[in-house]
Amino acid sequence: MDSETVEEIKRHFGVVVEGLRSDIRVIAEGQDVVREGLERLDNRMEIRFERVETRLDRVDIRLDRVDVRLDHVDTRLDQVDTRLEQVDTRLGQVDIRLGQVDTRLGQVDTRLGQWRTA
């Protein structure tokens, strides 16, 4: 190889290297843009997640309050159920007594019938 060819190869290699350097700079700048975009996205997502967590915490607090209120309602319903059972028992007793009264009235009616025919 003569010196002219070697110089031509060096010059061509220098041009190729400069092109590669330029391409690498463009890629590096693109990487920076992508990294910055991802950081902004990460920051926005973190803020949104914090807002969602805050809202979920509020929902949890409200659900806890509802749960307490439902426990009170359940207790009151148990008390009402107990009272209804007591009323049902008393009504059963009244029904028995009315049956006894009905039997006695039937006996009185039979005696009156016998007395009238006698």
C-alpha positions, 0 to 999 in steps of 0.5 A: 500500500502506498502512502496515498492509500494509507492517507485516504484510509485514515481520512475515510476512517476519520470521517467514519469515526466522526459520523459514529461520534455524531450518532453516539451523541444523538443517541446519548441525547435521546437517552437523556430525553427518554430518561427525563421523560421517565423521571417526570412520568415517575414523579407524576405517577408517584403523586397520583399513587399518593392521592389514591392512597390518601383516598383509600385511607379516607374510604377505610376510615369511612368503612370503619365508621359504617362497620361500627354503625352496623354493629350497633344496628345488629345489637339493636336488632338482636334486642328487638328479636329478643323482645319479639320472642318475649311478646310471642311467648306472652301471646302464646300464653294469652292464646292458652288462657283464651282457649281456657276461657273459651272452654269454660264459656262452652261449659257455662253455655252447656249448663245454661242449656241444661238449666233451661230445658230442665 
